[in-house]
Amino acid sequence: MFCEYCGKELADGTKFCPYCGKPVGQSSQQPAGKTSQQPAAQQSTYGENVTQQPTYGQQPTYGQQSTYGQQSTYGTGTYGQPENPYYQTQPKKKGNVGLIIGLVAAVVIIFGAIATFAFIKISSAVNTAKEIAENPSDALVDQYLDEDGNFDHGKLNEFEEMMADTWESQSEDMTGKTMYATHDLVTKEETSYWEFLDNKTAWLMMPDGSYYEANYTYITGKLGMLYTEFKFQEFGLTYDELASVTAARMEADPSCEGYVVIAFTNMELHNADGSTETMDSSNAVMYYGVSYDKGDYTLYDIVGANSASYYNFICDK
């Protein structure tokens, strides 16, 4: 059977058309004696004008007017094409990808250069520290000598900055040793002597029972010459002069071991009566000169920078 309104084929016994919603078979129930009138141009439930009554077995033809009053374009090849120009495809803007990539590359290059420079500086510092630890005098000082072996004074500031916290760390340990004053280079004179208590502290024992307590720095070789020049510039001692005198001493006496400087700072006087006096910390007591290996003892032939007097000390080994 077919729906008499929309012409769709229906199953037998269907009471309402599932396509148009009309009751099935009611329009034929007319009062006796009256002829059924066929409706013309019946308006569909979707607002579409039916142009003709469908014939059973034939598909109906629908009007093209849509329910929203717009002409349908289905089947014309433009299905789904938006008519509002707001939704029309807009040309894509060209991005700044190239500029961004360039900036990122520049940043990477800059940071890479900084990292490389820092690595070189750190590596150089580590290598220098290693050389100083293994051979402090030669490895360190040679960097500041000119072609003739003299100190390059143009690097004075650079050297002072580098050595600001290095002098004391290069001091040799004299713990347990005693340095006796002598004048005949053999006999120990116990009129006064330096007793080294640990790697920092020493006492200068005096004949009257008093003593001076001080911190000491003991440096030898090339590094000792530089220490003397830069730590005690007021004495006018230059590296070149000290190196020349030391070389002459070593050439004249094979037992000469080389340059030595011993500086005592932060001195405090302990009187025999038990009282103490703090000395001027700016005035260090310094001895500089050469040392000789005498077998059982070390002989120091040194000058007191504060008094410009020569002294000889014998130091137990």
Buried (B, 14 or more C-beta within 10 A) or exposed (E): EBBBBBBBEBEEEBEEBEBBEBEBEEBEEEEEEEEEEEEEEEEBEEEBEBEEBBEEEEEBEBEEEBEEEEEBBEEEEEEEEEEEEEEEEEEEEEEEEEEEEEEEEEEEEEEEEEEEEEEEEEEEEEEBEEBBEEBBBBBBBEBBBEEEEBBBBEBBEEBEEBBEEBBEEBBBEBEEBBBBBBEEEEEBBEEBBBBBEEEBBBBBBBEEEBBBBBBBBBBBBBBBBBBBBBBBEEBEBBBBEBBEBBBEBBEEEEEBBBBBBBBBBBBEBBEEEEEEEEBEEEEBBBBBBBBBBBEEBBBBBBBBBEEEEEBBBBBEE
